[in-house]
Amino acid sequence: MDASHLLIIAAIFVVAILYSSVGHGGASGYLAVMALLGVMPEVTRPTALVLNLFVASIAFYRFYREGHFAWRLFWPFAVASIPMAFVGGMITLPTHVYKAILGAVLIFAAARLAWNLKTDAEPKRPNIWIALVIGAVIGLLSGLVGVGGGIFLTPVLLLMNWSETKTAAGISALFILVNSISGLAGNHQQFAQLTSDVWLWVAAAVVGGIVGSTLGSKRFDSLTLRRVLALVLIFAGMKLIFV
């Protein structure tokens, strides 16, 4: 195993810790790692979604067990996003278009990670039709790019004051899981592109997900570390857009 493979494994482990601490699967981080280390675009999308399945499952279990989940808030977003993630997964964009969209997603993810979204106001429930539209848009974009959508849903829930922080993390974890499954179903032709190393990457993600979600669901404040990761995402996003 050469140095680049070891670097990918270590980076995936760190990304899984950071993202799972806030209820995310880490797809945008995995995409950034693979983009920076020269993994082919047709490999990155299915690989990121596979890693998402494991880390989001662990994160959801941890946050749910701690009581940080609200089914009534989750389902309107999920019911619209799942079919649209499948549609997005079926679409294979030209490489330059994919790189531009992914670059924009990574920069957005960096802003989300660096910004500590909190509010002391009492959360309110969203209008169901607004939730359905938002879920559909996030689902389509998630399937196109190869993320679970939590990086978009969490800031929406917090900015609109529809949820407190840890409940938003629990909701986003399950949202990421169902969208990743749907996106992979729509993108099943690219499974053949997965590398033989993917299970080593999965192992690193699982261990990182256990560590991060355990800390995040109880007491871990990862804001400073997430801001460091945000710099990496910005660099990767700019690289994809302009190089």
ChimeraX commands (.cxc) that place a marker at each C-alpha (Angstrom):
marker #1 position 0.00,0.00,0.00 radius 0.5
marker #1 position 1.55,3.31,-1.09 radius 0.5
marker #1 position 1.57,6.65,0.73 radius 0.5
marker #1 position -1.41,8.06,-1.17 radius 0.5
marker #1 position -3.65,5.17,-0.08 radius 0.5
marker #1 position -2.58,5.58,3.54 radius 0.5
marker #1 position -3.27,9.31,3.28 radius 0.5
marker #1 position -6.78,8.68,1.94 radius 0.5
marker #1 position -7.52,6.25,4.79 radius 0.5
marker #1 position -6.26,8.70,7.43 radius 0.5
marker #1 position -8.17,11.59,5.86 radius 0.5
marker #1 position -11.42,9.60,5.69 radius 0.5
marker #1 position -11.03,8.66,9.36 radius 0.5
marker #1 position -10.64,12.33,10.37 radius 0.5
marker #1 position -13.50,13.47,8.12 radius 0.5
marker #1 position -15.79,10.81,9.59 radius 0.5
marker #1 position -15.02,11.98,13.14 radius 0.5
marker #1 position -15.70,15.63,12.34 radius 0.5
marker #1 position -18.84,15.15,10.29 radius 0.5
marker #1 position -20.44,12.47,12.46 radius 0.5
marker #1 position -19.99,14.74,15.48 radius 0.5
marker #1 position -22.64,16.99,13.92 radius 0.5
marker #1 position -24.84,14.17,12.58 radius 0.5
marker #1 position -23.47,14.11,9.03 radius 0.5
marker #1 position -22.22,11.21,6.92 radius 0.5
marker #1 position -19.26,13.15,5.56 radius 0.5
marker #1 position -19.80,12.79,1.80 radius 0.5
marker #1 position -18.69,16.34,0.98 radius 0.5
marker #1 position -15.51,15.75,2.99 radius 0.5
marker #1 position -14.82,12.40,1.30 radius 0.5
marker #1 position -15.40,14.05,-2.09 radius 0.5
marker #1 position -12.90,16.76,-1.16 radius 0.5
marker #1 position -10.31,14.18,-0.09 radius 0.5
marker #1 position -10.71,12.20,-3.29 radius 0.5
marker #1 position -10.66,15.33,-5.45 radius 0.5
marker #1 position -7.47,16.56,-3.81 radius 0.5
marker #1 position -5.77,13.18,-4.22 radius 0.5
marker #1 position -6.73,12.72,-7.86 radius 0.5
marker #1 position -9.41,10.02,-7.65 radius 0.5
marker #1 position -11.43,9.88,-10.88 radius 0.5
marker #1 position -14.84,11.67,-10.81 radius 0.5
marker #1 position -16.75,8.54,-11.85 radius 0.5
marker #1 position -15.38,6.79,-8.74 radius 0.5
marker #1 position -15.94,9.58,-6.23 radius 0.5
marker #1 position -19.74,9.76,-6.28 radius 0.5
marker #1 position -20.60,6.09,-5.55 radius 0.5
marker #1 position -17.69,5.81,-3.10 radius 0.5
marker #1 position -18.84,8.84,-1.08 radius 0.5
marker #1 position -22.39,7.48,-0.91 radius 0.5
marker #1 position -21.19,4.04,0.25 radius 0.5
marker #1 position -19.17,5.67,3.03 radius 0.5
marker #1 position -22.21,7.79,3.89 radius 0.5
marker #1 position -24.33,4.68,4.47 radius 0.5
marker #1 position -22.12,3.45,7.27 radius 0.5
marker #1 position -21.30,6.75,8.98 radius 0.5
marker #1 position -24.83,8.17,8.79 radius 0.5
marker #1 position -26.25,4.93,10.24 radius 0.5
marker #1 position -23.90,5.16,13.21 radius 0.5
marker #1 position -24.57,8.88,13.71 radius 0.5
marker #1 position -28.35,8.39,13.58 radius 0.5
marker #1 position -28.22,5.57,16.13 radius 0.5
marker #1 position -26.13,7.65,18.55 radius 0.5
marker #1 position -28.22,10.82,18.29 radius 0.5
marker #1 position -31.53,8.92,18.34 radius 0.5
marker #1 position -30.50,6.99,21.46 radius 0.5
marker #1 position -29.78,10.30,23.18 radius 0.5
marker #1 position -33.28,11.55,22.27 radius 0.5
marker #1 position -32.18,13.94,19.51 radius 0.5
marker #1 position -34.72,13.18,16.78 radius 0.5
marker #1 position -38.22,14.34,15.72 radius 0.5
marker #1 position -40.13,12.14,13.28 radius 0.5
marker #1 position -42.78,14.80,12.55 radius 0.5
marker #1 position -40.07,17.18,11.39 radius 0.5
marker #1 position -38.12,14.56,9.46 radius 0.5
marker #1 position -40.71,12.95,7.21 radius 0.5
marker #1 position -41.89,15.91,5.04 radius 0.5
marker #1 position -38.33,16.61,3.93 radius 0.5
marker #1 position -37.51,12.91,3.41 radius 0.5
marker #1 position -40.64,11.89,1.51 radius 0.5
marker #1 position -39.89,14.44,-1.23 radius 0.5
marker #1 position -36.11,14.03,-1.24 radius 0.5
marker #1 position -35.92,10.23,-1.61 radius 0.5
marker #1 position -37.38,9.96,-5.15 radius 0.5
marker #1 position -35.49,13.05,-6.30 radius 0.5
marker #1 position -32.20,11.64,-4.99 radius 0.5
marker #1 position -32.89,8.55,-7.11 radius 0.5
marker #1 position -33.49,10.77,-10.17 radius 0.5
marker #1 position -30.32,12.73,-9.47 radius 0.5
marker #1 position -28.33,9.53,-9.09 radius 0.5
marker #1 position -29.43,8.41,-12.56 radius 0.5
marker #1 position -27.99,11.53,-14.17 radius 0.5
marker #1 position -24.33,11.49,-15.19 radius 0.5
marker #1 position -23.17,15.04,-15.81 radius 0.5
marker #1 position -20.29,16.04,-18.13 radius 0.5
marker #1 position -17.05,16.08,-16.13 radius 0.5
marker #1 position -16.60,19.86,-16.26 radius 0.5
marker #1 position -20.19,20.47,-15.15 radius 0.5
marker #1 position -19.91,17.90,-12.37 radius 0.5
marker #1 position -16.66,19.47,-11.15 radius 0.5
marker #1 position -18.19,22.96,-11.10 radius 0.5
marker #1 position -21.28,21.83,-9.16 radius 0.5
marker #1 position -19.22,19.74,-6.76 radius 0.5
marker #1 position -16.85,22.67,-6.20 radius 0.5
marker #1 position -19.78,24.92,-5.31 radius 0.5
marker #1 position -21.17,22.24,-2.97 radius 0.5
marker #1 position -17.81,21.92,-1.18 radius 0.5
marker #1 position -17.55,25.68,-0.69 radius 0.5
marker #1 position -21.11,25.73,0.68 radius 0.5
marker #1 position -20.18,22.83,2.95 radius 0.5
marker #1 position -17.17,24.80,4.18 radius 0.5
marker #1 position -19.38,27.75,5.10 radius 0.5
marker #1 position -21.74,25.38,6.93 radius 0.5
marker #1 position -18.91,23.79,8.88 radius 0.5
marker #1 position -17.28,27.09,9.84 radius 0.5
marker #1 position -20.51,28.79,10.93 radius 0.5
marker #1 position -21.77,27.83,14.36 radius 0.5
marker #1 position -25.53,28.03,13.78 radius 0.5
marker #1 position -27.31,28.36,17.12 radius 0.5
marker #1 position -30.41,30.09,18.44 radius 0.5
marker #1 position -32.06,30.43,21.82 radius 0.5
marker #1 position -35.57,30.95,20.42 radius 0.5
marker #1 position -38.21,28.24,20.70 radius 0.5
marker #1 position -38.23,26.15,17.48 radius 0.5
marker #1 position -41.34,26.27,15.29 radius 0.5
marker #1 position -42.71,23.70,12.84 radius 0.5
marker #1 position -42.30,24.40,9.11 radius 0.5
marker #1 position -45.15,24.61,6.62 radius 0.5
marker #1 position -45.47,21.13,5.14 radius 0.5
marker #1 position -45.49,22.34,1.52 radius 0.5
marker #1 position -42.34,24.38,2.04 radius 0.5
marker #1 position -40.70,21.34,3.62 radius 0.5
marker #1 position -41.68,19.17,0.65 radius 0.5
marker #1 position -40.24,21.64,-1.88 radius 0.5
marker #1 position -37.00,22.05,0.08 radius 0.5
marker #1 position -36.69,18.27,0.45 radius 0.5
marker #1 position -37.17,17.73,-3.29 radius 0.5
marker #1 position -34.53,20.31,-4.24 radius 0.5
marker #1 position -32.01,18.94,-1.73 radius 0.5
marker #1 position -32.70,15.38,-2.87 radius 0.5
marker #1 position -32.06,16.16,-6.53 radius 0.5
marker #1 position -28.83,18.00,-5.80 radius 0.5
marker #1 position -27.72,15.24,-3.44 radius 0.5
marker #1 position -28.17,12.54,-6.07 radius 0.5
marker #1 position -26.42,14.61,-8.76 radius 0.5
marker #1 position -23.33,15.32,-6.69 radius 0.5
marker #1 position -23.07,12.24,-4.48 radius 0.5
marker #1 position -23.90,13.58,-1.01 radius 0.5
marker #1 position -26.67,12.73,1.42 radius 0.5
marker #1 position -28.02,16.27,1.71 radius 0.5
marker #1 position -27.46,16.85,5.39 radius 0.5
marker #1 position -24.96,19.59,4.65 radius 0.5
marker #1 position -27.90,21.54,3.18 radius 0.5
marker #1 position -30.72,20.40,5.47 radius 0.5
marker #1 position -29.00,21.17,8.78 radius 0.5
marker #1 position -28.39,24.88,8.09 radius 0.5
marker #1 position -31.94,25.22,6.73 radius 0.5
marker #1 position -33.41,23.71,9.91 radius 0.5
marker #1 position -31.30,25.99,12.09 radius 0.5
marker #1 position -31.54,29.21,10.09 radius 0.5
marker #1 position -35.32,28.89,9.85 radius 0.5
marker #1 position -35.51,28.01,13.56 radius 0.5
marker #1 position -37.30,24.74,12.84 radius 0.5
marker #1 position -35.09,22.70,15.17 radius 0.5
marker #1 position -32.51,22.99,17.91 radius 0.5
marker #1 position -28.96,21.95,17.10 radius 0.5
marker #1 position -28.73,18.33,18.26 radius 0.5
marker #1 position -32.21,17.43,17.01 radius 0.5
marker #1 position -31.21,18.85,13.63 radius 0.5
marker #1 position -28.16,16.58,13.74 radius 0.5
marker #1 position -30.29,13.49,14.42 radius 0.5
marker #1 position -32.77,14.40,11.67 radius 0.5
marker #1 position -29.98,15.07,9.20 radius 0.5
marker #1 position -28.29,11.74,9.96 radius 0.5
marker #1 position -31.37,9.72,8.94 radius 0.5
marker #1 position -32.02,12.10,6.02 radius 0.5
marker #1 position -28.49,11.42,4.76 radius 0.5
marker #1 position -28.95,7.67,5.15 radius 0.5
marker #1 position -32.18,7.43,3.13 radius 0.5
marker #1 position -30.93,9.80,0.43 radius 0.5
marker #1 position -27.65,7.91,0.11 radius 0.5
marker #1 position -29.54,4.65,-0.39 radius 0.5
marker #1 position -31.76,6.29,-3.01 radius 0.5
marker #1 position -28.85,7.97,-4.77 radius 0.5
marker #1 position -26.93,4.70,-4.93 radius 0.5
marker #1 position -29.98,2.91,-6.35 radius 0.5
marker #1 position -30.18,5.48,-9.13 radius 0.5
marker #1 position -26.42,5.29,-9.67 radius 0.5
marker #1 position -26.04,1.53,-9.49 radius 0.5
marker #1 position -24.24,1.30,-12.86 radius 0.5
marker #1 position -21.20,3.01,-11.33 radius 0.5
marker #1 position -20.75,0.34,-8.64 radius 0.5
marker #1 position -18.36,-1.35,-11.06 radius 0.5
marker #1 position -16.14,1.73,-10.75 radius 0.5
marker #1 position -15.51,1.21,-7.03 radius 0.5
marker #1 position -11.90,0.46,-6.22 radius 0.5
marker #1 position -10.71,-2.62,-4.37 radius 0.5
marker #1 position -9.62,-0.35,-1.51 radius 0.5
marker #1 position -13.15,0.83,-0.76 radius 0.5
marker #1 position -13.61,-1.54,2.18 radius 0.5
marker #1 position -10.48,-0.23,3.86 radius 0.5
marker #1 position -11.98,3.24,3.45 radius 0.5
marker #1 position -15.26,1.98,4.89 radius 0.5
marker #1 position -13.43,0.57,7.93 radius 0.5
marker #1 position -11.73,3.92,8.54 radius 0.5
marker #1 position -15.07,5.73,8.16 radius 0.5
marker #1 position -16.86,3.37,10.56 radius 0.5
marker #1 position -14.27,3.80,13.31 radius 0.5
marker #1 position -14.27,7.56,12.80 radius 0.5
marker #1 position -18.07,7.62,12.78 radius 0.5
marker #1 position -18.26,5.76,16.09 radius 0.5
marker #1 position -15.80,8.14,17.73 radius 0.5
marker #1 position -17.30,11.34,16.34 radius 0.5
marker #1 position -20.98,10.53,16.85 radius 0.5
marker #1 position -20.37,9.34,20.41 radius 0.5
marker #1 position -18.65,12.60,21.29 radius 0.5
marker #1 position -21.01,14.81,19.30 radius 0.5
marker #1 position -24.24,13.35,20.67 radius 0.5
marker #1 position -23.09,13.96,24.25 radius 0.5
marker #1 position -20.62,16.78,24.80 radius 0.5
marker #1 position -18.18,17.38,21.94 radius 0.5
marker #1 position -17.94,20.92,20.53 radius 0.5
marker #1 position -16.08,20.49,17.24 radius 0.5
marker #1 position -16.37,24.08,15.97 radius 0.5
marker #1 position -12.63,24.79,15.86 radius 0.5
marker #1 position -11.83,21.48,14.16 radius 0.5
marker #1 position -14.68,21.99,11.68 radius 0.5
marker #1 position -13.25,25.38,10.75 radius 0.5
marker #1 position -9.94,23.72,9.93 radius 0.5
marker #1 position -11.76,21.21,7.75 radius 0.5
marker #1 position -13.65,24.11,6.13 radius 0.5
marker #1 position -10.35,25.46,4.82 radius 0.5
marker #1 position -9.64,22.10,3.17 radius 0.5
marker #1 position -13.09,22.08,1.57 radius 0.5
marker #1 position -12.65,25.61,0.25 radius 0.5
marker #1 position -9.30,24.67,-1.28 radius 0.5
marker #1 position -10.76,21.55,-2.89 radius 0.5
marker #1 position -13.80,23.45,-4.15 radius 0.5
marker #1 position -11.69,26.17,-5.72 radius 0.5
marker #1 position -9.43,23.53,-7.27 radius 0.5
marker #1 position -12.42,21.79,-8.90 radius 0.5
marker #1 position -13.94,25.02,-10.22 radius 0.5
marker #1 position -10.84,26.76,-11.54 radius 0.5
marker #1 position -8.30,24.02,-12.34 radius 0.5
marker link #1:1,2 radius 0.2
marker link #1:2,3 radius 0.2
marker link #1:3,4 radius 0.2
marker link #1:4,5 radius 0.2
marker link #1:5,6 radius 0.2
marker link #1:6,7 radius 0.2
marker link #1:7,8 radius 0.2
marker link #1:8,9 radius 0.2
marker link #1:9,10 radius 0.2
marker link #1:10,11 radius 0.2
marker link #1:11,12 radius 0.2
marker link #1:12,13 radius 0.2
marker link #1:13,14 radius 0.2
marker link #1:14,15 radius 0.2
marker link #1:15,16 radius 0.2
marker link #1:16,17 radius 0.2
marker link #1:17,18 radius 0.2
marker link #1:18,19 radius 0.2
marker link #1:19,20 radius 0.2
marker link #1:20,21 radius 0.2
marker link #1:21,22 radius 0.2
marker link #1:22,23 radius 0.2
marker link #1:23,24 radius 0.2
marker link #1:24,25 radius 0.2
marker link #1:25,26 radius 0.2
marker link #1:26,27 radius 0.2
marker link #1:27,28 radius 0.2
marker link #1:28,29 radius 0.2
marker link #1:29,30 radius 0.2
marker link #1:30,31 radius 0.2
marker link #1:31,32 radius 0.2
marker link #1:32,33 radius 0.2
marker link #1:33,34 radius 0.2
marker link #1:34,35 radius 0.2
marker link #1:35,36 radius 0.2
marker link #1:36,37 radius 0.2
marker link #1:37,38 radius 0.2
marker link #1:38,39 radius 0.2
marker link #1:39,40 radius 0.2
marker link #1:40,41 radius 0.2
marker link #1:41,42 radius 0.2
marker link #1:42,43 radius 0.2
marker link #1:43,44 radius 0.2
marker link #1:44,45 radius 0.2
marker link #1:45,46 radius 0.2
marker link #1:46,47 radius 0.2
marker link #1:47,48 radius 0.2
marker link #1:48,49 radius 0.2
marker link #1:49,50 radius 0.2
marker link #1:50,51 radius 0.2
marker link #1:51,52 radius 0.2
marker link #1:52,53 radius 0.2
marker link #1:53,54 radius 0.2
marker link #1:54,55 radius 0.2
marker link #1:55,56 radius 0.2
marker link #1:56,57 radius 0.2
marker link #1:57,58 radius 0.2
marker link #1:58,59 radius 0.2
marker link #1:59,60 radius 0.2
marker link #1:60,61 radius 0.2
marker link #1:61,62 radius 0.2
marker link #1:62,63 radius 0.2
marker link #1:63,64 radius 0.2
marker link #1:64,65 radius 0.2
marker link #1:65,66 radius 0.2
marker link #1:66,67 radius 0.2
marker link #1:67,68 radius 0.2
marker link #1:68,69 radius 0.2
marker link #1:69,70 radius 0.2
marker link #1:70,71 radius 0.2
marker link #1:71,72 radius 0.2
marker link #1:72,73 radius 0.2
marker link #1:73,74 radius 0.2
marker link #1:74,75 radius 0.2
marker link #1:75,76 radius 0.2
marker link #1:76,77 radius 0.2
marker link #1:77,78 radius 0.2
marker link #1:78,79 radius 0.2
marker link #1:79,80 radius 0.2
marker link #1:80,81 radius 0.2
marker link #1:81,82 radius 0.2
marker link #1:82,83 radius 0.2
marker link #1:83,84 radius 0.2
marker link #1:84,85 radius 0.2
marker link #1:85,86 radius 0.2
marker link #1:86,87 radius 0.2
marker link #1:87,88 radius 0.2
marker link #1:88,89 radius 0.2
marker link #1:89,90 radius 0.2
marker link #1:90,91 radius 0.2
marker link #1:91,92 radius 0.2
marker link #1:92,93 radius 0.2
marker link #1:93,94 radius 0.2
marker link #1:94,95 radius 0.2
marker link #1:95,96 radius 0.2
marker link #1:96,97 radius 0.2
marker link #1:97,98 radius 0.2
marker link #1:98,99 radius 0.2
marker link #1:99,100 radius 0.2
marker link #1:100,101 radius 0.2
marker link #1:101,102 radius 0.2
marker link #1:102,103 radius 0.2
marker link #1:103,104 radius 0.2
marker link #1:104,105 radius 0.2
marker link #1:105,106 radius 0.2
marker link #1:106,107 radius 0.2
marker link #1:107,108 radius 0.2
marker link #1:108,109 radius 0.2
marker link #1:109,110 radius 0.2
marker link #1:110,111 radius 0.2
marker link #1:111,112 radius 0.2
marker link #1:112,113 radius 0.2
marker link #1:113,114 radius 0.2
marker link #1:114,115 radius 0.2
marker link #1:115,116 radius 0.2
marker link #1:116,117 radius 0.2
marker link #1:117,118 radius 0.2
marker link #1:118,119 radius 0.2
marker link #1:119,120 radius 0.2
marker link #1:120,121 radius 0.2
marker link #1:121,122 radius 0.2
marker link #1:122,123 radius 0.2
marker link #1:123,124 radius 0.2
marker link #1:124,125 radius 0.2
marker link #1:125,126 radius 0.2
marker link #1:126,127 radius 0.2
marker link #1:127,128 radius 0.2
marker link #1:128,129 radius 0.2
marker link #1:129,130 radius 0.2
marker link #1:130,131 radius 0.2
marker link #1:131,132 radius 0.2
marker link #1:132,133 radius 0.2
marker link #1:133,134 radius 0.2
marker link #1:134,135 radius 0.2
marker link #1:135,136 radius 0.2
marker link #1:136,137 radius 0.2
marker link #1:137,138 radius 0.2
marker link #1:138,139 radius 0.2
marker link #1:139,140 radius 0.2
marker link #1:140,141 radius 0.2
marker link #1:141,142 radius 0.2
marker link #1:142,143 radius 0.2
marker link #1:143,144 radius 0.2
marker link #1:144,145 radius 0.2
marker link #1:145,146 radius 0.2
marker link #1:146,147 radius 0.2
marker link #1:147,148 radius 0.2
marker link #1:148,149 radius 0.2
marker link #1:149,150 radius 0.2
marker link #1:150,151 radius 0.2
marker link #1:151,152 radius 0.2
marker link #1:152,153 radius 0.2
marker link #1:153,154 radius 0.2
marker link #1:154,155 radius 0.2
marker link #1:155,156 radius 0.2
marker link #1:156,157 radius 0.2
marker link #1:157,158 radius 0.2
marker link #1:158,159 radius 0.2
marker link #1:159,160 radius 0.2
marker link #1:160,161 radius 0.2
marker link #1:161,162 radius 0.2
marker link #1:162,163 radius 0.2
marker link #1:163,164 radius 0.2
marker link #1:164,165 radius 0.2
marker link #1:165,166 radius 0.2
marker link #1:166,167 radius 0.2
marker link #1:167,168 radius 0.2
marker link #1:168,169 radius 0.2
marker link #1:169,170 radius 0.2
marker link #1:170,171 radius 0.2
marker link #1:171,172 radius 0.2
marker link #1:172,173 radius 0.2
marker link #1:173,174 radius 0.2
marker link #1:174,175 radius 0.2
marker link #1:175,176 radius 0.2
marker link #1:176,177 radius 0.2
marker link #1:177,178 radius 0.2
marker link #1:178,179 radius 0.2
marker link #1:179,180 radius 0.2
marker link #1:180,181 radius 0.2
marker link #1:181,182 radius 0.2
marker link #1:182,183 radius 0.2
marker link #1:183,184 radius 0.2
marker link #1:184,185 radius 0.2
marker link #1:185,186 radius 0.2
marker link #1:186,187 radius 0.2
marker link #1:187,188 radius 0.2
marker link #1:188,189 radius 0.2
marker link #1:189,190 radius 0.2
marker link #1:190,191 radius 0.2
marker link #1:191,192 radius 0.2
marker link #1:192,193 radius 0.2
marker link #1:193,194 radius 0.2
marker link #1:194,195 radius 0.2
marker link #1:195,196 radius 0.2
marker link #1:196,197 radius 0.2
marker link #1:197,198 radius 0.2
marker link #1:198,199 radius 0.2
marker link #1:199,200 radius 0.2
marker link #1:200,201 radius 0.2
marker link #1:201,202 radius 0.2
marker link #1:202,203 radius 0.2
marker link #1:203,204 radius 0.2
marker link #1:204,205 radius 0.2
marker link #1:205,206 radius 0.2
marker link #1:206,207 radius 0.2
marker link #1:207,208 radius 0.2
marker link #1:208,209 radius 0.2
marker link #1:209,210 radius 0.2
marker link #1:210,211 radius 0.2
marker link #1:211,212 radius 0.2
marker link #1:212,213 radius 0.2
marker link #1:213,214 radius 0.2
marker link #1:214,215 radius 0.2
marker link #1:215,216 radius 0.2
marker link #1:216,217 radius 0.2
marker link #1:217,218 radius 0.2
marker link #1:218,219 radius 0.2
marker link #1:219,220 radius 0.2
marker link #1:220,221 radius 0.2
marker link #1:221,222 radius 0.2
marker link #1:222,223 radius 0.2
marker link #1:223,224 radius 0.2
marker link #1:224,225 radius 0.2
marker link #1:225,226 radius 0.2
marker link #1:226,227 radius 0.2
marker link #1:227,228 radius 0.2
marker link #1:228,229 radius 0.2
marker link #1:229,230 radius 0.2
marker link #1:230,231 radius 0.2
marker link #1:231,232 radius 0.2
marker link #1:232,233 radius 0.2
marker link #1:233,234 radius 0.2
marker link #1:234,235 radius 0.2
marker link #1:235,236 radius 0.2
marker link #1:236,237 radius 0.2
marker link #1:237,238 radius 0.2
marker link #1:238,239 radius 0.2
marker link #1:239,240 radius 0.2
marker link #1:240,241 radius 0.2
marker link #1:241,242 radius 0.2
marker link #1:242,243 radius 0.2
view
